[in-house]
């Protein structure tokens, strides 16, 4: 599960239609998006040095939109459903690297950084010319058992 969001200001020069409502130019929309995320990646690991190894991963992240809501700065929309304004599916590149520390047996500690960069526009409003991609930088801490 991935919850993300952000704010967009629509400077269209005229009223525009968003979530079935007519909004004035300059309106800011606060997006709250919930995705089911399915990453597919190849993980490359170095040989052990001591009890540690380095890894890198490269692959694709697939996002399936589960819920979208938005609030407009003019008060017309207040946590309203905006599912029609968001594309159902999105895909992006994920690249990461990190360290694993062997604790003995099958146990290990892991720490890393992963960057996700969406390929396509997540918004689907035809009345507004925009291009909004999902991007994220994540820090991963974990216990492998």
N, C-alpha and C positions, 0 to 999 in steps of 0.2 A: 504494500500500500504506500502510496506517495501522495502527500498533501502539499500543494504549492499554491502560489497566487501572486498577485501583483496589481499594479495600478496602470491604467492607460488613459490618457487624455485625448479625446477625439476632437481635433481641430479640422472640421470639415468645411467651414464657411457657411454652412446652412444646417437646418435640422436634419437629423438622421434617425433611422429606425433601428432600435436595439431591443431585443426581447419583446417585440410586439408593441413597444412604446416609442413615441416620438420625443427625442431628446435634443436640446439645443447644442450647437457647436460649442466646444470648450468644456463639455461635460467629462468629468473623470469617472471611470468605472473601476471599482475595486473587485478583482476576480478572486474567487476561492475555488480551486480545482482539486478534485480527488481522482487519482488514477490507480488502476491495478497495473503494476509494473512487472514485466517479464524480461529480465536481462538474459541474453545469450552471449557467452564470451568464451574465449580461449585463455587459459591461465598458464603462463610459462614460469617455471621455477628454476632458480639456480641450484647448483650443488650446495650441499650444506657446508658452511664454514663455521666450525665450532658447533654450536647448537642452533644456528640461525641460517636462514636463506632469504633471498630476495625474490619477489615475484612481480610480474607485470601481466596485465590482462588487457585484451582488446576484443571488442565485439559490438553487438547491437543491443539497444534497449527498446523494448516495445511498450507503449503506454496505451491502455484502454480506459477511456473516460468513464467513470462511474457516476460522478455527481459534479455539477457546476452551479455555483451561485454567484450573484453579483449585487453590488450596491452602487448607486449613482450619487454623484456629489450634489445633484439638485433635489434629491429625496424621492424621485419617481420610483426608483427600484430600491427595495430594502431587503437584502438577503434573498432576492428573487431567483427562481430557477432560470438559468441561462443556457440550458443544454443545447438549444437550437443554435447558439452563437459559438459553440465549441465543437471542433471535429471529434468524432468518436475514437479515432485511432491516430497515433503518432509514433514515429520511429526516430531513433537517434543513435549516435556513436557513443560508446563508452570506452574510456581509456583509464587505466589505473596502475598503480604500483604500490609496493609496500614491503613489509618484513614479516616473517614468521619465526617465532622462537619456540623450539621444541622443549616441552616440559617433561618428556619421558613417556613411554607407552605410546598411546595414540593421541595424546593431548598436546596442544600448542596454543600460544597466544599470537594474535595477528593484529597488525595495525597498518593502515594504508590510506591512500587518497584516490578518489575516483572522480573523473570529470565526465559529465554527460552533455552532449550537444545535439539538440533536436534538429532533424533535417527539414521538417515542414512547418508551415504556419499552423498554430493550434486554433486560431479563430476562423470562423466560417461566415462572417457577415458580408454579403455581397455589396451592401450599400456603402461600405467603408473600405478604402484602399489601405490596408495595413499588412504587416508581416511580423508576427510574434512567435518566436521560437522558445522552446523550453531549454534552459541551460542550468546546470548545477555543478557545484563542487562539494563533494561529500568526504567526510572523514570516517573511516571504518575502524572500529575496535572490536575484537572478538575473541572468543574462546572456541577452539576446535577440539571436538571430542570424538 
